[in-house]
Amino acid sequence: KILRQLDIRQPANGLARSTAEALEVAKKIGYPVVVRPSYVLGGRAMEIVYSDQDLERYMTYAVLVEPDHPILVDQYLENAIEVDVDAIADPTGQVVIGGIMEHIEQAGIHSGDSACSIPTVTLGPDTLATIRTWTEKLAQALSVVGLMNVQYAIQGTTEGDVVYILEANPRASRTVPFVSKAIGKPLAKLASLVMSGKTLAELHFTHEIIPSHISVKEAVLPFSKFPGTDIILGPEMRSTGEVMGIDTDFGKAFAKAELAASQVLPLSGTVFVSMNDRDKQAAVPVVKDLQALGLHVVATEGTRRVLKENGLDVELVLKVHEGRPNVMDSIKNQQIQLVVNTPLGETAQVDDRAIRRTALSYKIPVVTTIAGARASTAAIRSLQSQPLEVKALQDYMS
C-alpha cells in the first residue's frame, strides 16, 4: 500500500497457501520466480525456480505450507544488479544516506554472501537519483528514527535501467560496520544519538559522503571447514563473516578483499570455464579478457563451442563421465589455477559438484557467478600491473 502511494516500483509478486495457489501465482507472474517462506530470516529456504516441476518439488519438500504460513512468490529479475542502501533519519524527518552499495554478484545471491562496493561502479546518475529519492520518501513515510536498510534491483532494458525495490527494513543492517569504515562515520553511534532525540543537524551529519577511494566488502564462506559441501551461492545465506579491501582502484580493492577472504587469484596459468546455457554468451567477454591477460583457458564442450563461435581459441577438457584425462585429473595435477563454473540451481550436474568440491580440496579459487568472474578478471589485471600498496584506514579518510 505504501509503495503504491509513493509510486515506488516493485517486482510482481503474490502469496500462496497451497501448491495449487503457488502454481497459479507463478503462471501469472511468469518464470523464473523467487519462492520463500514468510516466516524466516537470512534467506532460509529461499530458492529460484524455473518451472512448474521445480515449484512442485519446492512446495512438497522444502517448506512448511500452512494457512498461517504463506509462501511468498516474487518475480525473479534475471541479470539485475542488486543495491543495498543504509540511511539514517532523525525526528524532524531529515534523511541522510550513509552509503549506496553496488553488489558484484547479480540479484538472486543473498546480500550477505555477495561482494559489494562503495561508491557504486556501474550505476548511472539517473538510477542513483531514483534510489536516493525513493529511500528518502520511504523513510519519511515509515516515520523511521534511526537506521534503515533498503535493497533495490536494477534491470537493464533497451529503454534504460529500471529500478525495483526488493525490501526495506527499518533497522540496522549487517552492512553498517562496512559502510561506517568506508565513509569514516560511526553510523551506529549517530543512530543511537538520533534515537535519543538528537537531530542530524546537531550531529553535523547532513549530507551523503561519497568517498574518493573504493571499498569492497567480501563474504567469508566456511566451505573449507566442511569437506564435501557444495560451494554454490544462491538466495539462502551461507557466509559466516565479512572482510573489506580499500584502494583507489576497483580491481585492487577487490583483490585485497579476496586476499583477506583467503582467495588467492592467479596471475598466470590455466582457467577452467564451464557455464550453464544462460551464461555462455555472457562468458565470452570475460574469457576474452582472461586470454588478453595471458591466461590459458580450457572449457567443456558446450561452453567451448560458444566461445569458438565468437572467435576465441579455447582448448577442450573432458567432463568426468567423458573419459580420461578429464578436468578432475587436471585439478589434482595442479594444471588448473582458477575455476569459473556457473551451475543451474538444483539441476546442477553431479560433475559440476564434484569439480567444485575437488577444487576446494586443492585450494583452487572457484567463481560461481558471471559477475564474480568479471570482478576477478579486473582484480587480476590490477595485480599484474603493479603490486598492492598497504595503507592505514585513516590515510584514506584524511
N, C-alpha and C positions, 0 to 999 in steps of 0.2 A: 504494500500500500504506500509506504513512504517513498519507495523508489519510483513508483508511478507519479506521485505528487511532485517529486523533484525532477522528473523526466530523465532518470538515470537508467541506462540500458543494462539488462541482464540477459544471460543465455536462457533460451526456452527451457522450461522445467515443469515438473509435476510430482505429485505424491502417489504412492501405491501401497495398498494394504494387502495385496494378493498378487500371485504370479500373473493372473489374467489382467489385472489393472496395470501392472508394470509393462506388460507387452503392449497394451493399448497406448500408454503414455509414450513408450519408445517409438511406436509406429507413428504417432502424431508428431513427435519431435524429429525423428529420423536418426539412424545410427551414424556414427558411434555415439553412445551416451555414457555418462559417468553415473554409477549407482553407488549409493552408500546408505547405511542405517542413519536414522535421525537421532540416535541416542548415544553416539560415540564421539571421542575426540582423537586427534592425531592421525586422522585418515584411516583409522582402523576399519578393516573390511571394505574399504572403498576400492572400486575396480572400474576399469574402462571396458565396456563390452561392445562387440561389433555385430552381433547377430541375435536373432530370437533364441537360437540354441545356447549361446553363451549366457543370455539373460536368464533362461530357464534353469540352467545349471547353477548360476549365482543365487537365484531365489530359493532353490531347493537345498543347496549345501552350504552356502557361505554365511547366511544371515538368519536371524530370528524374525519371522514375519508374523506380526500380531496386529490387531486393530489399534492398539495403543502405541505400537512401534512402527510407524510407516517407513517406507523406503523412499529416499529422495532420488529422483531421476532427472538428470540435467543434460542438456546438450553439451557434447564434448567439442571444444573448439580446436580442431586439428591445426598443428603447426603455429599455434598462437604463442606470443611472448607473454609470460606472466610477470606482474609487477607487484611488489609489496610497498606499502606506504605506511610509515609511522608518523603520526601527527599528535599534537598536544593542544588542548583547548582550555580556556580559563572561564571563570564565572561570568565574565562580560560577553562571552560569545566570540572572542577573538580566537582564531585558529592559526597555528603555525606548523608547517610541515617540517618534521625532523629530518626525514630522508626519503627519497624515492629510489627503490632498489629494483634494478632490472635483472630478472632471473636469466641465468645462462641456459639451463635446461628448459625445454618448452613446457607450456602449460600441460598439466596432467601428471607431472612429477611433484610429489609433496614438497611444499615450500621449505620444510625442514631438511630435505635431502638435496635441494637444488643449490648450486652456487649462485651468487648474485653480486652485482657491482653497484657502487655509489661513486660518482654520479652515473646516470644511465649512459649507455654506449651507442645504441642504435635508434632510440626514440626521437621523433621529430618534435619541434616546438608546439605544434597544434595538439598533438597527442598529450604532451606534458601539461599543456594548459587545461585540457579537459580533465585530466587526472587531478590537478590541483583544485579546480573549481568544484568537481564532484565531491572531493574529500572534505572541503570546507563546508559545503552545503549539507552534507550528511552529518558531520559532527554537530553542526548547529541544530539540525532537525532532531537529532537524538539527545540534545542537551548534554553533550559529553563535557565533563570537567575532569581533566587528566589526559591520559594517553588513549589513543585509538589506533588500531591497525586495520587497513583496508587492502584487499587483494583484488587486482584487476587482471584482465587478459586482453591483449591487443592482437587482433587478427588482421593481417594484411589482405586487402582486396584490390581489384582493378581500379576502384574509385578512391583508394587511400586506406589508411588504418582505421579500424573500427574498434572502439573501446567498450568493454563489458565489465561490469562489476561482478566479482565472484562471491565475496563475502566481506562483512565488516564486523569487527569485534571491538566494542568499547572497553578495551583493557590493554595492558601492556602485552607486547609480543616478545617471543624469544629473540627477535631481531634488534631489540632496543640496545643491548650492550654493544653490538656491532655498529649500529648507527651512531651511538654516542662516541665511540672511538674514532669513527670515520670523520665526524664533523667537529670533534673536540668539545662537545657539550654534554653534561651529565643529564640526560633526559629523564631518568627515573627520579633523580633529586628534584628537578624542576617540576615534574608531575606531582610529587608529594607536596611541594610548596603550593602549587596551584590548587590542589585538593583541600588544602588547609585555609584557602581564602585569598592567597596572593594572585595578582594578575601577571600576565606575561610581560606587560609594560614595566611593572615594578621589578621584574626579574631580568630586564634588559634582553629578552629573547622575543623579538618581534618580527623576524623575517627568516625565511628558509636559508640555510647555509649550504652553498654548493661548492665543495672543496675543489681545489685545482689539481689534487692528486687523485689517483684511482685506488679504491679499496675493494677487495674481492673477498667475500665470505665463502668458505667451502665447508661442506659437511664432512665429519669424521665418521666413517662407516665401520662397523665391527666385524666385517666378514672374515678377516684373517683369524679371528678368535673362534670361529665356528666352521671347522673343516666340513666340506660337503654342501654348504649352503650356496644358493644361487644369489648372484650379486646384482640382479636386475632391479632397476628403480621403477617406481610407479606411484600411484596415489597414496599408498599406505606408507607412513613414515618409518624409516629403518635406521636413521643415524643416531649416534649416541653422544655427539659433541660437535663443536664447530671451531674453525680456525680462520684467520684472516691474513691476507697479504696486502701490502701497500707499496705503491710505486707511482711514478709519473706516467707510466706506460701500462696499458691494459694487459698485454702479454706477460710482462714481467710480474705484475701484481698477481695474475692468475698462476704463474709458475711458482711464486712464493707460497701462495695458498696451497697448491698441490704438494709442494715440498713439506709444508707443515702438516699436511694430512697423510704423509708417508707415501705419496705417489711421486716417484721419480720418473719424469718424462725423458725418453731417449733423444739424444741429439743426432744419432746416426743409427744405422741398422735396418731392420725389416719390420714393416707394419702389416699385420694380417687384417683384412677387411671382409666382413660378411654382413650384409644388410638385409632387412626384410623388404618386401616388394615396395612398400610405400616410401622407403628411404633411399632406394637405389639411385634415383636421379639426383637427389639432394647430396649424395655422396660424391658425385662427380667433381665439383669444385674443391672439395676437401682433399680428395686423392690427388688432384692436380697440384694443389699447394704442397702436399707432403712430398711429392716427387720433385717439385721445384726446390725443396729444402734439402734434397739429396738422399731422401729415404727411399728404400726399395719397398715396393708394395706387392703383396700376394693376396689373392682373393679366391673365394669359392666360385663355382661355375656360373651360377645365376648373376652374382654381383660382377664377376669378371666380364660377362657378356655385355652388360650395360656399359661398363667402363670402356670396353674396347669399341663399342658403337659410338662412343663420344671421343674417340681418338686417343685413348690412354693405353699404353702398353703395360699390361699387368700380368704377372706370372700366375698360373693356375696352381692351387693347392687343393688336395683331396679332402673331403669330409671324412669323418671316422669310418662310416659304413661303406665308403667307396674304395677302400683298399689301402695299401701301404706303399711308400711313406705318406702319412697324412698330416693334418695340421697339429694333431696331438703329439706326433713324433717331433715335429719342428719345435713345438713349445718346450718339450722335455730336453731336446738337444740344444736349447738356448739359441735357436736360429730366428726366433721372433722376439722383438723388443717392445712391441705395443700391439694390443688387440682392440679393434673397433668392431663391435658387434651389436646391432640393434635388433632384438628379437620381437616377436609379435605376441606380447602378453602371455596368456595361458596356453596358446598354441605353439609356444617356442619349442623347437625340436630338441630331442634328447641330446643330439650332437652339440647344439649351441650351449646347453647347460654344462655338458662335460668340458667343453673348451674353456668356458669362463672359470669353472672350478679349478681346472688344471693350471690356467694362467695365474690364478690367485695363489695356488700352492707354490708356484715357482717365482712369486713376487714380480710378475709382469703386469704393468698397469693395464687396466681394462676400461674402455669407454663404452657406455651402453646407450648413448643418445647422440643424434647427429649434431645437436648444439654443443654438446661436450666435446665432440671431435673438432669442431671449428675452433673452440676456445683453446684446446690442447695444441692445435696447429699454430695458433697465434703465440702461445707460450714458447713453443719450440723455436719459432722464428726469432723471438726476442732473445732467448737464451743463446742461440747461435751467433747473434750479432755482437753481444758483449756480456761479460759476467754480471751477476746480480750484485747490487750495492746494498749495504746494510746501513740503515739509519735509525735513529731513535724516533719513536712515535711523536715526541714533542717537536722534532725538527720539521715534520710535515705541517704542524699546526702554527709554527711561528711565522 
